[in-house]
Every structure is written in structure tokens, then in C-alpha cells.
Amino acid sequence: MSFVTYAIGDIHGCMDKLRRLVKRCQSDAGDQIKFVFLGDYIDRGPDSRAVVEYVIELQSRMTQVVCLLGNHEDLALAALHGGLDEAQWLFNGGGATLRSYGITAAAEMPDEHIAWMKSLPTHHDDGRRFFVHAGIDPSRSLDAQDAHDLIWIREPFLSDNKDYGRLIVHGHTPIRAVEVRPNRVNIDTGAVLGGPLTAAAFNDLMTKPIKILQET
């Protein structure tokens, strides 16, 4: 069975944009649809809790939904487990997440949501594309990447032009318009900063995106 895969960039609590974009993707593809969410569901925007609940529910009723770990989920988990001063997470947008839950500390988040964040993989390889939150270390092969780089890296990845054997599909670094290069595609168009939330569509016949869908 051939699916159209829709990769969706950094959501950051922008629930209205997410709901409209998913509906558009579903109308565009019909039944043969797969979603790959690139992480950063939470922080900065107003509806982090609603986004997490929505994506968990989508996973529960669809078999083809891949949710990756973003650096903001990593920050929340680090604040929860003492690997990071919680004030640093709050400074990086965690305060908006706490407000969306009506709580005052990461430890008060629902156990189901914490367990879900802990379960998120760092990447997804479909044979043509390598989906990841931030990017890769150009000096390492794809099967030897460090988890921290996959969710945090910018340079030297963003400046590198090497062929990695897969098209790297990523977010993490906000840009005004989708950036399509021979070796990578950046779809973080700054939804929480006033830009659109973006989905890049892929099929089995070609590696690069077949179309871009956006909701403002």
C-alpha cells in the first residue's frame, strides 16, 4: 500500500493551526495517509496541552502516525527529572505550557503525557527520507548519530551540502519560507512566531516534496 506522507513542523502549542492543517492533509490524501510530526509540540504557544492530547488521540486511531522528539520536549523532561533547572525551561517557553495545563511545575503534568514524551523516538527513516527534529551531525553516518544532535543541532548541519544518502527533513530552526535543498528540507516556518504551520507531502515515487501545505 502506498501512502502519502505529510511531515509537520514545529507546532509549539498552536492548536488551531494544527487542527486545520491535519484536516487539510486528510482531505488532500484521502485514506492512504501517513503523518510524521517533527517534535516541539509544546512551549511558547497557548495550547500545549491541547496539542499533546490531539496528537496522542490521532495516534490512537491511526496506524500511520509517527511522533518524533523535539528539543522542547527534551527540556521539559530534563526539568522534570532534575537534569535542568526548571527556570531554564520556563525561560524557553515552558511557562506557557504550565499555564495550558493549569499547573505550576513540570512534575504536575499528567502521567500519560510524560510517558508519551519519554517514548518519542529521535528519528524516522522511510528509505528515501530521514525525518528528524533538528538535523544531523554531517561528520557521522546516519546510523551513528548522537541523540542530542538529532534534537538540538544547527551548525555545521545547516551549512553543509553533502549527500547523506537520505533527504533530511527537519524543523527546529525557524525560517520565513520552506527551504528545499538537495540534501535537506526545513519546514519550521515559525508557526508560534506568526508564521504558518507547514506540512511537506512526500510519496514513494520521488524523494523531494511533491507539495507544501500551510495554515496561518
Secondary structure, 3 states (H helix, E strand, C coil): CCCEEEEECCCCCCHHHHHHHHHHHHHHHCCCEEEEECCCCCCCCCCHHHHHHHHHHHHHHCCCEEECCCHHHHHHHHHHHCCCCHHHHHHHHHHHHHHHHCCCCHHHCCHHHHHHHHHCCCEEECCCEEEECCCCCCCCCHHHCCHHHHHHCCCCHHHCCCCCCCEEEECCCCCCCCEECCCEEECCCCHHHCCCEEEEEECCCCCCCCEEEEEC
